[in-house]
Amino acid sequence: MITFSEVYETNQMIQQENLDVRTITMGISLLDCIDSSLQKTCDNIYDKITRLARDLVRVGEEISKDYGIPIVNKRVSVTPISLVGAACKSPEDFYRIAAALDRAAKEIGVNFLGGYTALVQKSMTAADRMLIESIPAVLRDTERVCSSVCVGSTKTGMDMDARRVSRSHGRRFRYKCRRKWSRSGQDRA
């Protein structure tokens, strides 16, 4: 049974210490979305995310209201896209998948969609390399897609080739952003 003092303590944390739930996340496997046609793969990804996560934001808001604790972000996390897009032929193909992810994220109303990812700590495939090459354009042009590249772990060590490729594309992205921000008058470095 919840005591009055526990309720009071929780209210104090919410009001005075700004207690909140930072993020709720729904994980979705996209492995069954793979098709020999890139357009069909993109359509499958969009359809599956919008079907499975269509109520995520609403349910998150209901939970927040029921318990009186704000939920700051609602997020969907998907299978690493380097696995889903293994048959992609170019970075532009991966960009099309990212566009489908971003459309789905907007449709369901989540703040972020994670999983535009390459897992290259052991080795890097051609698909991984193309995904990494597409990241600057994807982050520039999408609103809700989050990206990461796992180049190492304590268990497997670090793939230095993947690290080099990731750093190279990261530098180009930062340079493009600096130019974009300087033209728009924003102060970023």
Secondary structure in CASP SS format (residue, H / E / C, confidence):
PFRMAT SS
TARGET T0000
AUTHOR 0000-0000-0000
METHOD secondary structure of the structure
MODEL  1
M C 1.00
I C 1.00
T C 1.00
F H 1.00
S H 1.00
E H 1.00
V H 1.00
Y H 1.00
E H 1.00
T H 1.00
N H 1.00
Q H 1.00
M H 1.00
I H 1.00
Q H 1.00
Q H 1.00
E C 1.00
N C 1.00
L C 1.00
D C 1.00
V E 1.00
R E 1.00
T E 1.00
I E 1.00
T E 1.00
M E 1.00
G E 1.00
I E 1.00
S C 1.00
L C 1.00
L H 1.00
D H 1.00
C H 1.00
I C 1.00
D C 1.00
S C 1.00
S C 1.00
L H 1.00
Q H 1.00
K H 1.00
T H 1.00
C H 1.00
D H 1.00
N H 1.00
I H 1.00
Y H 1.00
D H 1.00
K H 1.00
I H 1.00
T H 1.00
R H 1.00
L H 1.00
A C 1.00
R C 1.00
D C 1.00
L H 1.00
V H 1.00
R H 1.00
V H 1.00
G H 1.00
E H 1.00
E H 1.00
I H 1.00
S H 1.00
K H 1.00
D H 1.00
Y H 1.00
G C 1.00
I C 1.00
P C 1.00
I E 1.00
V E 1.00
N E 1.00
K E 1.00
R E 1.00
V E 1.00
S E 1.00
V E 1.00
T C 1.00
P C 1.00
I H 1.00
S H 1.00
L H 1.00
V H 1.00
G C 1.00
A C 1.00
A C 1.00
C C 1.00
K C 1.00
S C 1.00
P H 1.00
E H 1.00
D H 1.00
F H 1.00
Y H 1.00
R H 1.00
I H 1.00
A H 1.00
A H 1.00
A H 1.00
L H 1.00
D H 1.00
R H 1.00
A H 1.00
A H 1.00
K H 1.00
E H 1.00
I H 1.00
G C 1.00
V C 1.00
N C 1.00
F E 1.00
L E 1.00
G E 1.00
G E 1.00
Y E 1.00
T E 1.00
A E 1.00
L E 1.00
V C 1.00
Q C 1.00
K C 1.00
S C 1.00
M C 1.00
T C 1.00
A H 1.00
A H 1.00
D H 1.00
R H 1.00
M H 1.00
L H 1.00
I H 1.00
E H 1.00
S H 1.00
I H 1.00
P H 1.00
A H 1.00
V H 1.00
L H 1.00
R H 1.00
D H 1.00
T C 1.00
E C 1.00
R C 1.00
V E 1.00
C E 1.00
S E 1.00
S E 1.00
V E 1.00
C E 1.00
V C 1.00
G E 1.00
S E 1.00
T C 1.00
K C 1.00
T C 1.00
G E 1.00
M E 1.00
D C 1.00
M H 1.00
D H 1.00
A H 1.00
R H 1.00
R H 1.00
V H 1.00
S H 1.00
R H 1.00
S H 1.00
H H 1.00
G H 1.00
R H 1.00
R H 1.00
F H 1.00
R H 1.00
Y H 1.00
K H 1.00
C H 1.00
R H 1.00
R H 1.00
K H 1.00
W H 1.00
S H 1.00
R H 1.00
S H 1.00
G C 1.00
Q C 1.00
D C 1.00
R C 1.00
A C 1.00
END
